[in-house]
Structure formats: structure tokens, C-alpha cells
Amino acid sequence: MAKTLVGAPEPQEPRRPQPTDPHAERTVLGAILTHPAVSAHFATILAVGDFAESAHQDLFSAAVAVRDRGQRTAPDAVIEELCRRDSPLGAETVHSVTSHAPVEAVALYYAAIVRDLAALRRKPSSATPEGMAPMPLRGFLVDEDD
């Protein structure tokens, strides 16, 4: 005699939002554009995909391209690179990001936040939270006659 589970699995929980910190991303980008000394360091510890917002990814990519050509990552050079790439980002976006520039010492703290949140976004989520037992299915067993 076989047993069959009749019923449905637990309803899906709503998808949790991805961990992001737009303020930290803007702060890091502002530091790159105003403090050229940190741009080389940030280019080694951060990647384009570490930024959650696509505009921030484009801006970081343009700043790294400017730095890789040996130029200073000044706002004007990054704006020129964005125009060369036909990016929808304009001078207003770049200048608004530079207004979020912290002192150099604090910029590393925000870069660590961006990097750590990116690692959390890349981490696969399991079906059950860590440390919790799997949830049982709703339903009941039915005896089947063979």
C-alpha cells in the first residue's frame, strides 16, 4: 500500500529586497571623482557589478576607464568618457555624485559597505533560513490501494 501526499506546498514568501545602500555607492563614486589617490585603490577592491544601481555601474566603469588611460578621474574627464560611450548619464548626475564626496579616510569605510553588500547579493539564498528546520508541506496522506 502506497501513501500519497495530497495538498500543496506552503505558499511562497514574498521575495526579499536585495541588500543595497545607494548612499554608500554615491559616496564611493564621489570619492573616486574628487580624490584621485583613492581611485586606484577602489579599482582594485571593487568591481562594476558591486554597484546595485545601473547608473552607478556606468559611472564607476567610466571612472575606471579614465584612470586606466592614465588620466586623473576628474568629473570633466568622466563626463567626457560617458559621452564617448553614449551613456544616458549627464553632467548633472556626475556633479550630484561629487557633492556626496567624503574625506578620503571615510571613503574606504563606504567602499567596504558597497563590497560587502555586493557579496550578500551574490550569495545564493537557501530554501530555508540558516538554523531553521524545513517547513512541512500542508496536506494529508491518502492510502492508495494497488
C-alpha positions as CSV (number, residue, x, y, z in Angstrom):
1,M,0.0,0.0,0.0
2,A,1.4,3.3,-1.0
3,K,0.8,6.7,0.5
4,T,0.3,9.8,-1.5
5,L,0.6,13.4,-0.2
6,V,-2.4,15.4,-1.1
7,G,-2.2,19.1,-0.7
8,A,0.0,21.9,-1.7
9,P,3.4,23.3,-0.5
10,E,3.5,26.3,1.7
11,P,2.8,29.5,-0.2
12,Q,5.8,31.3,-1.4
13,E,7.0,34.1,0.8
14,P,7.3,37.5,-1.0
15,R,10.8,38.0,-2.4
16,R,13.0,39.8,0.0
17,P,14.6,43.0,-1.4
18,Q,18.3,42.8,-2.3
19,P,20.6,44.5,0.2
20,T,21.7,47.8,-1.2
21,D,23.0,51.1,0.1
22,P,22.6,53.9,-2.6
23,H,24.1,56.4,-0.2
24,A,27.3,54.4,0.2
25,E,27.5,53.9,-3.6
26,R,27.2,57.6,-4.2
27,T,29.7,58.3,-1.5
28,V,32.3,55.9,-3.1
29,L,31.7,57.4,-6.5
30,G,32.1,60.9,-5.2
31,A,35.4,60.0,-3.5
32,I,36.7,58.5,-6.8
33,L,35.8,61.7,-8.6
34,T,37.3,64.1,-6.1
35,H,40.2,62.2,-4.5
36,P,42.3,60.7,-7.3
37,A,44.5,58.9,-4.8
38,V,41.7,56.6,-3.8
39,S,40.5,55.8,-7.3
40,A,43.4,53.3,-7.9
41,H,42.7,51.5,-4.6
42,F,38.9,51.3,-5.3
43,A,39.5,50.0,-8.8
44,T,41.3,47.0,-7.2
45,I,38.8,46.2,-4.4
46,L,35.6,47.0,-6.2
47,A,34.1,45.7,-9.5
48,V,31.4,47.2,-11.7
49,G,28.9,44.5,-10.5
50,D,29.4,45.6,-6.9
51,F,27.2,48.6,-7.5
52,A,23.4,47.8,-7.4
53,E,22.2,50.7,-9.5
54,S,22.9,50.6,-13.2
55,A,23.7,54.4,-13.2
56,H,26.4,53.8,-10.6
57,Q,27.8,50.9,-12.5
58,D,28.1,53.1,-15.6
59,L,29.7,55.9,-13.7
60,F,32.2,53.5,-12.0
61,S,33.1,51.9,-15.3
62,A,33.7,55.2,-16.9
63,A,35.9,56.4,-14.0
64,V,38.0,53.2,-14.1
65,A,38.4,53.6,-17.9
66,V,39.6,57.2,-17.4
67,R,42.1,56.0,-14.7
68,D,43.3,53.1,-16.8
69,R,44.2,55.6,-19.6
70,G,46.5,57.4,-17.1
71,Q,44.2,60.4,-16.7
72,R,43.0,61.9,-13.5
73,T,39.5,60.8,-12.5
74,A,38.2,64.4,-12.5
75,P,34.4,64.9,-13.1
76,D,35.1,66.5,-16.5
77,A,37.1,63.6,-17.8
78,V,34.5,61.1,-16.6
79,I,31.7,63.2,-18.2
80,E,33.7,63.1,-21.5
81,E,34.1,59.3,-21.2
82,L,30.3,58.9,-20.6
83,C,29.6,61.0,-23.7
84,R,32.0,58.9,-25.7
85,R,30.1,55.8,-24.6
86,D,26.7,57.4,-25.4
87,S,25.6,56.9,-21.8
88,P,22.4,58.5,-20.7
89,L,24.1,59.9,-17.7
90,G,24.9,63.5,-17.9
91,A,26.9,66.2,-16.2
92,E,24.1,66.7,-13.6
93,T,24.5,63.1,-12.4
94,V,28.2,63.3,-12.1
95,H,28.1,66.6,-10.3
96,S,25.4,65.4,-7.9
97,V,27.6,62.4,-7.0
98,T,30.6,64.6,-6.4
99,S,28.5,66.5,-3.8
100,H,28.5,63.3,-1.8
101,A,32.3,63.1,-1.6
102,P,33.6,62.4,1.9
103,V,37.1,62.9,3.2
104,E,39.5,60.2,2.0
105,A,39.7,58.3,5.3
106,V,35.9,57.8,5.4
107,A,35.7,56.7,1.8
108,L,37.3,53.4,2.5
109,Y,34.5,52.6,5.1
110,Y,31.9,53.2,2.4
111,A,33.8,51.1,-0.1
112,A,33.7,48.2,2.3
113,I,29.9,48.6,2.7
114,V,29.5,48.5,-1.1
115,R,31.7,45.5,-1.4
116,D,30.1,43.6,1.5
117,L,26.5,44.2,0.3
118,A,27.6,43.0,-3.2
119,A,28.8,39.8,-1.6
120,L,25.5,39.4,0.1
121,R,23.6,39.9,-3.2
122,R,25.8,37.2,-4.9
123,K,25.2,34.7,-2.1
124,P,22.6,32.2,-3.1
125,S,19.5,32.2,-0.8
126,S,18.6,28.8,0.5
127,A,15.1,27.4,0.6
128,T,15.0,27.6,4.4
129,P,16.8,30.2,6.5
130,E,20.0,29.0,8.2
131,G,19.4,27.4,11.5
132,M,15.7,26.6,10.9
133,A,14.2,23.3,10.2
134,P,12.5,22.8,6.9
135,M,8.8,23.7,6.9
136,P,6.4,20.8,6.4
137,L,4.0,20.7,3.5
138,R,0.4,21.3,4.1
139,G,-1.8,18.4,3.3
140,F,-2.5,14.8,4.3
141,L,-1.6,11.3,3.4
142,V,-4.0,9.2,1.5
143,D,-3.8,5.4,1.3
144,E,-3.8,4.1,-2.2
145,D,-4.8,0.5,-3.0
146,D,-2.6,-1.1,-5.6
